Amino acid sequence: MKRFSTLAVHAGEERFNHYNAITTPIVQTSTYIFRDREHIKAFAEKRLAHHEYGRYGNPTQEAAERKLAVLEGARDAILFASGMNAICTTLLALLRSGDHMIITDDAYKKTLDFTTNALPRFGIEATIVKMCDYGEMEAAIRPNTRIFFSESPTNPYLNIMDMERVTKIFKPRGITVISDSTFATPFNQRPLEFGIDLVVHSCTKYLAGHNDLLAGVVLGSPDMIETIRLFRRTMGGVIDPLVSYLLIRGLKTFPLRMAQMNRSGQRVAEFLEGHPRIKRVHYPGLKSHPHHETAKAQMSGFGGVVTFDIDCDIDGALSFLERLQLFYIGPSFGGVEALITHPATISYYDCTREERYRLGITDGLMRLAVGCEDAEDIIEDLEQALRD
Ligand SMILES: *Cc1c(COP(=O)(O)O)cnc(C)c1O
């Protein structure tokens, strides 16, 4: 077996392609044609592997799926048009009316929204439990619990779930454990090795890595992925061949970008932790992080997202943002450009200050994501913006 960076470049793709092109072709078609009656018959009798219609599969998308599966150490993978599409389709494919699922309270906001607002309309109940409260997780189990869904690390505090502990609680009871590993990527963490059943990523972030596309992937055993694949045939939400190509292209340099972002993330976190205007820094690579030991045990790097609290009010926070020259202000992370977001005004603008503070979203809370810039330039930008 070749090593990670080599696999990122080569895995999943054919060595020789049409016209001897070195790249995997973008098979930009919605339908696949039959040549004659023998061709039709061979297809109907399953003697011939033949694509049929774009919603069922596409060669470019399948190459991207194979590459992602190899990187995650999964036996199968299925791609979707976005991370949310991957999550919603997976839950709908695996759950039925009368089932119950458990989800942690700091999961991605839209995942929580789907499980607590949409699924109950189909007779599926969800219990929200506190992240890292393993007693509460166990106590939430019912006879009809089918899925435990969590993330690690989480947004914005980068909480780390002890994956071994979680699989010990749920797996003996036949409950499927799903983990959204977007913040870690297979470069830093491989949840399947800890017994997690299904791994989900928003490929929009680190995996594609250029802030230019949306995609999502689910990885795991062929039987579970096949159940989801059959459902995708009906639901749609397939990824376009051109976007699949861009994802393949991004994946080839993903280990290089990730190594750089891990280094810069750590340096930026350490810089901020030593700055007098910063009240608190949340980064799993810091000793001060409450789950640092768990993170060290199950991750090989801690990523490019750093959350920190500036000692200031809303106006001070916005002034800080405006002084930044390198960072772009906006949601998302994992792309080559450094990004920063101010949750209080950008994600929680419809909450009262009281509601926000209950969720831990303070006036001065910032979440930054380093890009592929030099760490020194990122730090200099923060330093000048933190000067009054
Ligand atoms: C962005 C994100 C998603 C949603 O992915 P999209 O590609 O934006 O649909 C889900 N989970 C996490 C942890 C994310 O960061």
Ligand as a Chemical Component Dictionary entry (heavy atoms), coordinates in Angstrom:
data_LIG
# 
_chem_comp.id                   LIG 
_chem_comp.type                 NON-POLYMER 
_chem_comp.pdbx_formal_charge   0 
_chem_comp.three_letter_code    LIG 
# 
loop_
_chem_comp_atom.comp_id 
_chem_comp_atom.atom_id 
_chem_comp_atom.alt_atom_id 
_chem_comp_atom.type_symbol 
_chem_comp_atom.charge 
_chem_comp_atom.model_Cartn_x 
_chem_comp_atom.model_Cartn_y 
_chem_comp_atom.model_Cartn_z 
_chem_comp_atom.pdbx_ordinal 
LIG C1 C1 C 0 -20.008 22.786 6.126  1  
LIG C2 C2 C 0 -20.378 21.656 6.997  2  
LIG C3 C3 C 0 -21.470 20.830 6.694  3  
LIG C4 C4 C 0 -22.363 21.075 5.510  4  
LIG O1 O1 O 0 -21.695 20.895 4.319  5  
LIG P1 P1 P 0 -22.123 21.659 2.954  6  
LIG O2 O2 O 0 -21.154 21.142 1.967  7  
LIG O3 O3 O 0 -22.000 23.122 3.232  8  
LIG O4 O4 O 0 -23.535 21.263 2.689  9  
LIG C5 C5 C 0 -21.729 19.769 7.539  10 
LIG N1 N1 N 0 -20.978 19.527 8.631  11 
LIG C6 C6 C 0 -19.937 20.311 8.963  12 
LIG C7 C7 C 0 -19.148 19.988 10.176 13 
LIG C8 C8 C 0 -19.600 21.392 8.155  14 
LIG O5 O5 O 0 -18.576 22.175 8.502  15 
# 
loop_
_chem_comp_bond.comp_id 
_chem_comp_bond.atom_id_1 
_chem_comp_bond.atom_id_2 
_chem_comp_bond.value_order 
_chem_comp_bond.pdbx_ordinal 
LIG C1 C2 SING 1  
LIG C2 C3 SING 2  
LIG C2 C8 DOUB 3  
LIG C3 C4 SING 4  
LIG C3 C5 DOUB 5  
LIG C4 O1 SING 6  
LIG O1 P1 SING 7  
LIG P1 O2 DOUB 8  
LIG P1 O3 SING 9  
LIG P1 O4 SING 10 
LIG C5 N1 SING 11 
LIG N1 C6 DOUB 12 
LIG C6 C7 SING 13 
LIG C6 C8 SING 14 
LIG C8 O5 SING 15 
# 
